[in-house]
Amino acid sequence: MQITGGYILDDNYFMKRCIELAGLGRGNVAPNPLVGAVLVYKGKIIGEGFHQKYGGPHAEVNCINSVPENKRPLIAKSTMYVSLEPCSHFGKTPPCANLIVEKQIPEVVIGSGDINKKVSGRGIAILEGAGIKVRMSEMEKECHFLNRRFFTFHQFQRPYIILKWAQTMNGVLGNHSQRLIISNAYTNILVHQWRSDEAAILVGHQTAIKDDPLLTNRSGAGSQPLRVILCNKDIPEHLKMFDQPGKTILFNTVKEEQGEKVIYKKVEEKDYLRQVLSFLHANGILSVMVEGGSFTLQKFFDAGIWDECRIITNTQKISDGDVLAPRLHEMRKVSEMEVEGDLIQSFVNPQNPFVG
């Protein structure tokens, strides 16, 4: 970082701040992307903002509105840094590219282009057409990772898929005869934080019936994810999930039925995973956390339809259970930490260009 006369002269410094701000919207803006913006005058930030809630003002709007009254004359002399190409179309809010032109901001530094066909390249064209200097940041990779769900959704026409499970030290997920408790209370808190980031949670019918899970986000932040069940047999109506807030979709091969809280969606047995994901994509479900069991997880692995994998291993527990962890395919480890005896490892699919 270069500092001259007390002023910061480093694009990456300001783009990192954009990314940091954007992350504050996690769990609240989907299917829109996470976006942060800062306004800089002579190396000092005079305004900053992020997209806080789906349907609410975008990062650029909040950034401009945050500038103190006594510094508003500086807006037309400042550089705006924004983690994603400003939008160019009327949606829930007016185009941010037009607002930047209106405020006569002379220079904009963009973290990454927008992959959405409604925006891609158009926001930049509006800015440049108005005589605004546009530069692309060196931190495109970091900005892609920030919005890996959004970019995957548009590039591959499916939700971003996170596979998650807990296993014993010897690779056991459970026991067909009874539920096996593996992870500790501290790790469970983390799992609920993960759920708060995703649009849906998916399990197979065996997990739904045997474990009778709530499948809710109990972190206190974010919204309730959609519950997605893959079932080839009837699901008992007394299951706890049906009394929880939010909706449940039951993908099956028999019937279609639209209820207020429970939806039955019929799919063909052949290639059913892609049908399920196509339906979720068409309904704006940006991301799905697949929480088992072993059969369902393995189906995603074998089809190559996954982006992240999070494995919780209880390093102090051995089990003779008969439900074994999935067979791992090619993956790259990106992080590892231990929480009270639980080893938490995160992996990414190297076939996805947006996961870093």
C-alpha positions in Angstrom: 0.0 0.0 0.0 1.3 3.4 -0.9 0.7 6.3 1.5 1.6 9.8 0.4 0.9 12.8 2.6 -1.5 10.8 4.7 -3.5 9.7 1.7 -4.0 6.1 0.6 -3.2 5.5 -3.0 -4.0 1.8 -3.5 -6.9 0.4 -5.5 -6.6 -3.0 -3.8 -7.1 -1.4 -0.4 -10.4 0.2 -1.4 -11.5 -2.9 -3.2 -10.9 -5.1 -0.2 -13.1 -2.7 1.8 -15.8 -3.1 -0.9 -15.6 -6.9 -0.5 -15.7 -6.6 3.3 -18.8 -4.4 3.1 -20.5 -6.7 0.6 -20.2 -9.6 2.9 -22.4 -7.9 5.5 -25.4 -8.6 3.2 -24.8 -12.3 3.2 -28.0 -14.3 3.7 -30.3 -11.3 2.9 -29.9 -10.3 -0.7 -30.3 -13.6 -2.7 -30.9 -14.1 -5.6 -29.1 -10.7 -6.1 -25.3 -10.6 -5.7 -23.4 -9.3 -2.7 -22.1 -5.8 -3.6 -20.1 -3.2 -1.6 -19.1 0.3 -2.7 -16.9 3.1 -1.4 -16.4 6.7 -2.6 -12.9 8.0 -2.4 -11.7 11.7 -2.6 -8.0 12.2 -2.7 -7.2 8.9 -1.0 -9.8 9.1 1.7 -13.2 7.4 2.0 -16.0 9.9 2.2 -18.9 7.4 1.7 -19.5 3.7 1.8 -22.4 1.2 1.5 -23.5 -2.3 0.6 -26.6 -4.0 -0.7 -28.4 -4.8 2.6 -31.6 -6.5 1.6 -33.2 -8.0 -1.5 -35.5 -5.3 -3.1 -33.7 -2.5 -1.2 -31.3 0.1 -2.4 -28.1 -1.2 -4.0 -24.6 -0.6 -2.7 -23.9 2.4 -4.9 -27.1 4.2 -3.7 -26.3 3.5 -0.1 -22.7 4.6 -0.6 -23.7 8.0 -2.2 -26.4 8.5 0.4 -23.9 8.0 3.2 -21.7 11.0 2.2 -22.1 13.7 4.9 -23.8 16.9 3.8 -20.6 19.0 4.0 -18.8 16.6 1.7 -21.4 16.1 -0.9 -19.8 18.7 -3.3 -16.9 16.2 -3.4 -18.9 13.5 -5.0 -18.4 14.9 -8.5 -14.6 14.9 -7.8 -14.3 11.4 -6.4 -13.6 7.9 -7.5 -16.2 5.1 -6.8 -15.0 1.6 -6.1 -17.6 -1.1 -6.5 -17.1 -4.9 -6.2 -19.4 -5.7 -9.1 -20.3 -3.9 -12.4 -23.1 -1.4 -11.7 -26.5 -2.6 -12.8 -28.0 -1.1 -16.0 -31.6 -2.2 -15.9 -34.8 -1.4 -14.0 -35.6 -4.1 -11.6 -36.7 -3.7 -7.9 -34.6 -0.4 -8.1 -33.5 2.0 -10.8 -30.1 1.4 -12.6 -27.1 2.2 -10.5 -25.1 3.1 -13.7 -27.5 5.9 -14.4 -27.2 7.2 -10.8 -23.4 7.4 -11.1 -23.8 9.3 -14.3 -26.3 11.6 -12.7 -24.0 12.4 -9.8 -21.2 13.1 -12.3 -18.7 10.8 -10.6 -15.7 11.0 -12.9 -14.0 7.6 -12.3 -15.2 4.1 -11.4 -13.1 1.1 -10.4 -15.0 -2.2 -10.8 -14.1 -5.5 -9.1 -15.6 -7.8 -11.7 -18.0 -7.7 -14.6 -21.6 -8.9 -14.1 -22.4 -12.3 -15.6 -26.1 -11.7 -15.6 -27.3 -11.2 -19.2 -29.4 -8.2 -18.2 -26.3 -6.3 -17.0 -23.2 -7.9 -18.5 -21.2 -5.1 -20.1 -24.1 -2.7 -20.3 -23.3 -1.0 -17.0 -19.8 -0.3 -18.2 -21.1 0.9 -21.6 -23.4 3.4 -19.9 -20.5 4.8 -17.8 -18.1 5.0 -20.6 -20.7 6.5 -22.9 -21.1 9.3 -20.4 -17.4 10.0 -20.4 -16.7 8.4 -17.1 -13.3 6.7 -16.8 -13.7 3.0 -16.0 -11.0 0.7 -14.7 -11.1 -3.0 -13.8 -9.6 -4.0 -10.5 -6.8 -6.5 -10.1 -9.0 -8.3 -7.6 -11.3 -10.0 -10.0 -10.6 -13.5 -8.5 -11.5 -12.3 -5.0 -14.7 -10.6 -6.3 -15.7 -13.8 -8.1 -15.2 -15.8 -4.9 -17.3 -13.3 -3.0 -20.2 -13.9 -5.4 -19.4 -17.5 -6.3 -23.1 -18.5 -5.7 -24.3 -15.7 -8.1 -21.8 -16.4 -10.8 -22.4 -20.2 -10.6 -26.1 -19.7 -10.8 -25.9 -17.7 -14.0 -23.0 -19.5 -15.6 -24.2 -23.1 -15.1 -28.0 -22.4 -14.9 -28.3 -24.1 -11.5 -28.0 -23.3 -7.8 -24.6 -23.3 -6.1 -24.2 -26.7 -4.4 -22.6 -27.2 -1.0 -22.3 -30.8 0.2 -22.0 -31.0 4.0 -21.9 -34.0 6.4 -20.5 -35.0 9.8 -18.6 -38.2 10.3 -16.8 -40.2 12.9 -13.0 -40.6 12.9 -13.5 -43.9 10.9 -15.8 -42.4 8.3 -19.2 -43.3 9.6 -22.2 -41.0 9.1 -24.8 -42.9 11.0 -26.6 -46.2 11.7 -29.7 -47.4 9.9 -31.3 -48.5 13.2 -30.8 -45.3 15.2 -29.7 -41.7 14.8 -26.0 -41.1 15.5 -25.0 -37.8 17.2 -21.6 -36.8 15.9 -20.8 -33.1 16.0 -20.7 -31.0 19.2 -22.8 -28.1 20.3 -20.2 -25.5 19.1 -20.0 -27.0 15.6 -23.8 -27.1 15.5 -23.9 -23.3 16.0 -21.6 -22.9 13.0 -23.8 -25.2 10.9 -26.8 -22.9 11.6 -24.7 -19.9 10.5 -23.9 -21.8 7.3 -27.6 -22.4 6.8 -28.3 -18.7 7.2 -26.2 -18.1 4.0 -28.1 -20.5 1.8 -31.4 -20.3 0.0 -32.3 -24.0 0.5 -31.5 -27.2 2.5 -31.8 -30.5 0.7 -32.0 -34.1 2.1 -33.2 -37.4 0.9 -36.4 -39.2 2.1 -34.4 -41.6 4.4 -32.8 -38.7 6.3 -36.2 -36.9 6.5 -38.0 -39.9 7.9 -35.3 -41.5 10.1 -33.8 -38.3 11.6 -37.0 -36.2 11.5 -34.9 -33.0 11.3 -36.3 -29.5 11.6 -34.2 -28.3 8.7 -34.3 -24.7 9.8 -31.9 -21.9 10.3 -31.7 -21.2 14.1 -28.7 -18.8 14.0 -30.8 -15.7 14.6 -29.6 -14.2 11.3 -30.8 -14.4 7.7 -34.1 -15.9 6.5 -35.4 -19.4 6.7 -34.1 -21.6 3.8 -36.5 -23.5 1.6 -36.6 -27.2 2.5 -36.1 -29.6 -0.4 -36.8 -33.3 0.0 -36.0 -36.0 -2.6 -38.5 -38.7 -2.0 -39.5 -41.9 -3.8 -42.2 -42.8 -1.2 -44.8 -41.1 0.9 -43.5 -38.7 3.5 -45.4 -38.9 6.9 -47.3 -35.7 7.6 -46.4 -35.7 11.2 -42.7 -34.9 10.6 -41.4 -31.9 12.5 -40.3 -30.0 9.4 -43.9 -29.4 8.3 -44.6 -27.4 11.5 -41.6 -25.1 11.0 -41.6 -21.7 9.3 -40.8 -21.6 5.6 -41.8 -23.8 2.7 -41.1 -27.4 1.8 -40.8 -28.9 -1.7 -41.2 -32.6 -2.1 -39.7 -33.8 -5.4 -41.3 -37.2 -6.3 -42.2 -39.3 -9.3 -46.0 -39.5 -8.6 -47.8 -36.3 -8.1 -48.0 -32.5 -8.3 -49.7 -30.5 -5.6 -49.5 -26.9 -4.7 -50.1 -26.2 -1.0 -49.5 -23.0 1.0 -46.5 -24.5 2.9 -45.9 -27.9 1.2 -45.4 -28.3 -2.6 -45.2 -31.7 -4.4 -43.3 -31.4 -7.6 -43.2 -34.4 -10.0 -40.0 -35.3 -11.8 -39.0 -38.2 -14.0 -36.8 -40.8 -12.3 -34.1 -40.6 -15.0 -31.7 -37.7 -14.5 -33.9 -36.4 -11.6 -31.1 -34.3 -10.0 -30.9 -32.0 -13.0 -34.6 -31.7 -13.1 -34.7 -30.7 -9.5 -31.9 -28.2 -9.9 -33.5 -26.8 -13.1 -36.7 -26.2 -11.2 -34.9 -24.5 -8.3 -32.9 -22.3 -10.7 -36.1 -21.3 -12.5 -37.5 -20.2 -9.2 -34.5 -18.1 -8.2 -33.0 -20.5 -5.6 -29.3 -19.3 -5.7 -27.8 -21.9 -3.5 -28.5 -25.3 -1.9 -26.8 -27.0 1.1 -27.1 -30.8 0.7 -27.1 -32.3 4.2 -27.2 -36.0 3.5 -27.5 -38.8 3.8 -24.8 -40.8 2.2 -26.8 -42.0 -0.8 -28.0 -38.5 -1.7 -24.5 -36.9 -1.2 -22.9 -39.6 -3.4 -25.4 -38.9 -6.2 -24.2 -35.3 -6.3 -20.6 -36.3 -6.3 -21.0 -38.9 -9.0 -22.9 -36.5 -11.2 -20.2 -33.9 -10.7 -22.8 -31.4 -9.6 -21.2 -29.7 -6.6 -19.1 -26.7 -5.8 -18.1 -26.8 -2.1 -17.8 -29.7 0.3 -17.7 -29.2 4.1 -16.8 -32.2 6.2 -17.1 -32.3 10.0 -15.0 -35.1 11.6 -15.3 -35.9 15.3 -11.7 -36.8 16.0 -12.6 -38.5 19.3 -15.4 -40.8 18.1 -15.3 -44.3 16.5 -18.4 -46.0 15.5 -19.5 -49.4 14.1 -22.4 -47.8 12.3 -23.4 -49.0 8.8 -23.9 -45.7 7.0 -20.5 -44.7 5.5 -19.3 -41.4 4.3 -19.4 -40.7 0.5 -16.5 -41.7 -1.7 -14.6 -38.5 -2.4 -13.9 -37.3 -6.0 -11.4 -34.7 -7.1 -11.4 -31.8 -4.7 -9.1 -29.1 -3.4 -8.9 -28.2 0.3 -9.3 -24.5 1.0 -9.5 -24.4 4.8 -9.3 -26.4 8.0 -10.0 -25.7 11.7 -10.7 -27.6 14.9 -13.5 -26.8 17.3 -13.5 -28.8 20.6 -12.5 -32.0 18.9 -14.4 -31.5 15.7 -12.2 -31.1 12.6 -13.9 -28.9 10.1 -12.5 -29.1 6.5 -13.7 -27.2 3.5 -13.0 -28.3 -0.1 -14.0 -26.8 -3.5 -14.6 -28.4 -6.9 -11.7 -27.4 -9.2 -14.0 -27.5 -12.1 -15.8 -24.4 -10.9 -13.8 -21.3 -12.0 -15.5 -19.0 -9.4 -14.4 -20.8 -6.2 -10.8 -19.4 -6.3 
